[in-house]
Amino acid sequence: VAQTRALRGRLAEARRRAEVARMFVGRFSLAEEEEEVLARGKVCAEFLGALGRLEAIHAESGCLLRSKHQRAGLEVLEMAAARREDAYDKLYRYVQASCGRLDADAAEDEAQSALLREAICALRKRPVLLRYCAEEVGSSRRSVLVERFIAALTKGGPGGVPRPIEVHAHDPLRYINDMLAWIHQALASEQELMMRLFGGEKMAVAAPSPATPARNAADASPGGGGGRDGESA
């Protein structure tokens, strides 16, 4: 009887330890499906979910470091950190490539746009990578707008409608008004596109050059050649 009780006690203890191990693995490791999604590297809803799971594991591993299980905590932290960096690198490349193909005037694919917005939202945990993507968007859109502005000046719209802006070059007032109207419309479209993607997120910008404050001060002074005099002209 005593031996039976001892065996039952050992069995209960083994089951308890197995349950603890199962809970530990479930809490501090990725599921097999999540591992496969991250390994494939194709950004999709499942990829973003696995990345969020990695973030949760990385955050929760701190409780192990504050306990007597520091070795396990360090191993979990190292695993999560390495896989997070690889996942964020793939996410950055996806966002960079997708932003480079953006067109404010093209028909929007709602599913792809939603995925891109979610990817950008996830990338906000890496502000430096997000800033690089924003710069990529700015560079790409700048080139597109310059080409379209030149086309509007010299060729006009599809089939010549509207007419090229340069046909009114003999009338300075209308010439300038048409150019400003085109720029106003283009900026409105670009602002809508940026708000749709980045949601008003403030990006870190480079520090201004030493000459910038002096120029701003001169523009703000009553005698400076600011915009008010230009408007009066």
C-alpha positions as CSV (number, residue, x, y, z in Angstrom):
1,V,0.0,0.0,0.0
2,A,2.8,2.4,0.9
3,Q,4.6,1.7,-2.4
4,T,1.3,2.2,-4.3
5,R,0.9,5.6,-2.6
6,A,4.4,6.5,-3.4
7,L,4.0,5.6,-7.1
8,R,0.7,7.5,-7.3
9,G,2.5,10.5,-5.7
10,R,5.3,10.3,-8.3
11,L,2.8,9.9,-11.1
12,A,0.9,13.0,-9.9
13,E,4.1,15.0,-9.7
14,A,5.2,13.8,-13.2
15,R,1.8,14.9,-14.5
16,R,2.1,18.3,-12.8
17,R,5.6,18.8,-14.2
18,A,4.4,17.8,-17.7
19,E,1.5,20.3,-17.4
20,V,3.9,23.0,-16.3
21,A,6.2,22.2,-19.2
22,R,3.3,22.2,-21.7
23,M,2.2,25.6,-20.4
24,F,5.8,27.0,-20.5
25,V,6.2,25.8,-24.1
26,G,2.8,27.2,-25.1
27,R,3.6,30.6,-23.5
28,F,7.2,31.1,-24.5
29,S,7.5,29.4,-27.9
30,L,5.9,29.7,-31.3
31,A,3.5,27.2,-32.7
32,E,4.7,25.1,-35.7
33,E,2.3,27.0,-38.0
34,E,3.8,30.3,-36.9
35,E,7.3,29.0,-37.4
36,E,6.5,28.0,-41.0
37,V,4.8,31.4,-41.7
38,L,7.9,33.3,-40.5
39,A,10.2,31.0,-42.4
40,R,8.4,31.5,-45.7
41,G,8.7,35.3,-45.3
42,K,5.6,36.2,-47.3
43,V,3.9,39.0,-45.5
44,C,0.3,38.3,-44.8
45,A,-2.2,38.4,-42.0
46,E,-0.7,35.2,-40.5
47,F,2.8,36.6,-40.7
48,L,1.8,39.7,-38.8
49,G,0.0,37.5,-36.2
50,A,3.2,35.5,-35.7
51,L,5.2,38.7,-35.4
52,G,2.8,39.9,-32.7
53,R,3.2,36.6,-30.9
54,L,7.0,37.1,-31.0
55,E,6.6,40.5,-29.5
56,A,4.5,39.0,-26.7
57,I,7.1,36.3,-26.0
58,H,9.9,38.9,-26.0
59,A,8.0,41.0,-23.5
60,E,6.9,38.2,-21.2
61,S,10.4,36.7,-21.1
62,G,11.3,39.6,-18.7
63,C,9.3,37.8,-15.9
64,L,11.7,34.8,-16.2
65,L,14.7,37.1,-15.9
66,R,13.3,38.4,-12.6
67,S,12.8,34.9,-11.2
68,K,15.0,32.0,-10.5
69,H,14.6,30.8,-14.1
70,Q,17.1,33.3,-15.5
71,R,18.8,30.7,-17.8
72,A,15.5,29.8,-19.4
73,G,14.6,33.5,-19.7
74,L,17.9,34.3,-21.5
75,E,17.4,31.4,-23.9
76,V,13.8,32.6,-24.7
77,L,14.9,36.2,-25.0
78,E,17.7,35.3,-27.4
79,M,15.4,33.1,-29.5
80,A,12.7,35.8,-29.7
81,A,15.2,38.6,-30.4
82,A,16.9,36.8,-33.3
83,R,13.6,35.8,-35.0
84,R,12.1,39.3,-34.4
85,E,15.0,40.9,-36.2
86,D,14.6,38.6,-39.2
87,A,10.9,39.1,-39.3
88,Y,11.2,42.9,-39.1
89,D,13.7,42.8,-41.9
90,K,11.3,40.9,-44.1
91,L,8.5,43.3,-43.1
92,Y,10.6,46.3,-43.9
93,R,11.4,45.0,-47.4
94,Y,7.8,44.3,-48.0
95,V,6.7,47.8,-47.0
96,Q,9.5,49.4,-48.9
97,A,8.6,47.5,-52.1
98,S,4.9,48.2,-51.7
99,C,5.4,51.9,-51.0
100,G,7.6,52.2,-54.0
101,R,4.7,51.0,-56.3
102,L,2.1,53.3,-54.8
103,D,0.0,55.4,-57.1
104,A,-2.4,58.0,-55.6
105,D,-4.6,58.0,-58.7
106,A,-4.8,54.3,-59.3
107,A,-7.8,52.2,-58.2
108,E,-7.2,50.9,-54.7
109,D,-7.1,47.2,-53.9
110,E,-8.7,47.3,-50.4
111,A,-7.3,44.0,-49.3
112,Q,-3.7,44.9,-50.2
113,S,-4.1,48.4,-48.8
114,A,-5.4,47.0,-45.5
115,L,-2.5,44.6,-45.3
116,L,0.0,47.4,-46.1
117,R,-1.5,49.6,-43.4
118,E,-1.3,46.8,-40.9
119,A,2.3,46.2,-41.9
120,I,3.2,49.8,-41.4
121,C,1.5,49.8,-38.0
122,A,3.6,46.8,-37.0
123,L,6.7,48.5,-38.3
124,R,6.2,51.5,-36.0
125,K,7.9,49.4,-33.3
126,R,11.0,50.1,-35.5
127,P,11.0,53.8,-36.0
128,V,14.2,53.9,-38.0
129,L,12.9,51.3,-40.5
130,L,9.6,53.2,-40.7
131,R,11.4,56.5,-41.4
132,Y,13.4,54.8,-44.2
133,C,10.1,53.6,-45.7
134,A,8.6,57.1,-45.5
135,E,11.7,58.5,-47.2
136,E,11.3,55.8,-49.9
137,V,7.7,56.9,-50.4
138,G,8.7,60.6,-50.6
139,S,11.4,59.9,-53.1
140,S,9.2,57.7,-55.3
141,R,6.2,60.2,-55.2
142,R,8.5,63.1,-55.9
143,S,9.7,61.5,-59.1
144,V,6.2,60.6,-60.2
145,L,4.9,64.1,-59.5
146,V,7.7,65.8,-61.4
147,E,7.0,63.6,-64.5
148,R,3.3,64.3,-64.3
149,F,3.8,68.1,-63.9
150,I,6.0,68.2,-66.9
151,A,3.4,66.2,-68.9
152,A,0.7,68.6,-67.7
153,L,2.7,71.5,-68.9
154,T,3.7,70.2,-72.3
155,K,1.1,67.5,-73.2
156,G,-2.0,68.0,-71.2
157,G,-4.3,65.3,-70.1
158,P,-5.2,62.1,-72.0
159,G,-6.2,62.9,-75.5
160,G,-5.2,66.5,-75.0
161,V,-8.0,67.2,-72.4
162,P,-7.3,69.3,-70.4
163,R,-5.1,71.2,-72.8
164,P,-1.4,71.7,-71.9
165,I,-0.8,74.5,-69.4
166,E,1.8,76.0,-71.6
167,V,-0.8,77.1,-74.2
168,H,-1.6,79.9,-71.9
169,A,2.1,81.0,-71.4
170,H,1.2,84.3,-73.2
171,D,-1.2,85.1,-70.3
172,P,1.0,85.1,-67.1
173,L,-1.9,85.3,-64.7
174,R,-3.8,82.3,-66.1
175,Y,-0.5,80.4,-66.7
176,I,0.5,80.7,-63.0
177,N,-3.1,80.0,-61.8
178,D,-3.3,76.8,-63.9
179,M,0.1,75.6,-62.5
180,L,-1.0,76.4,-58.9
181,A,-4.3,74.7,-59.4
182,W,-2.5,71.5,-60.7
183,I,-0.1,71.6,-57.7
184,H,-3.0,72.1,-55.2
185,Q,-4.9,69.1,-56.6
186,A,-1.8,66.9,-56.6
187,L,-0.9,67.8,-53.0
188,A,-4.4,67.0,-51.9
189,S,-4.2,63.6,-53.5
190,E,-0.7,63.0,-52.0
191,Q,-1.8,64.1,-48.5
192,E,-4.8,61.7,-48.7
193,L,-2.4,58.9,-49.7
194,M,0.0,59.6,-46.9
195,M,-2.8,59.8,-44.3
196,R,-4.2,56.6,-45.5
197,L,-0.9,54.8,-45.1
198,F,0.8,56.4,-42.1
199,G,-2.2,57.8,-40.3
200,G,-0.6,61.1,-39.4
201,E,2.4,59.4,-37.8
202,K,5.2,62.0,-37.2
203,M,8.5,61.0,-38.7
204,A,11.8,62.0,-37.4
205,V,13.5,64.4,-39.8
206,A,17.1,65.5,-40.2
207,A,18.2,68.5,-38.2
208,P,17.9,71.8,-40.1
209,S,21.0,73.4,-41.5
210,P,22.5,76.3,-39.6
211,A,21.2,78.8,-42.2
212,T,17.6,77.7,-41.8
213,P,16.8,79.6,-38.5
214,A,18.3,82.8,-39.9
215,R,16.2,82.4,-43.1
216,N,13.1,81.7,-41.1
217,A,13.8,84.7,-38.8
218,A,14.2,87.0,-41.9
219,D,11.0,85.7,-43.4
220,A,9.1,86.4,-40.1
221,S,10.5,89.9,-39.6
222,P,8.4,92.8,-40.7
223,G,10.9,93.9,-43.3
224,G,11.8,90.5,-44.6
225,G,10.8,89.3,-48.1
226,G,8.1,87.1,-46.7
227,G,5.0,85.7,-48.3
228,R,2.8,88.6,-47.3
229,D,4.5,91.0,-49.7
230,G,4.4,88.4,-52.4
231,E,0.7,88.0,-51.9
232,S,0.2,91.7,-52.2
233,A,2.1,91.7,-55.4
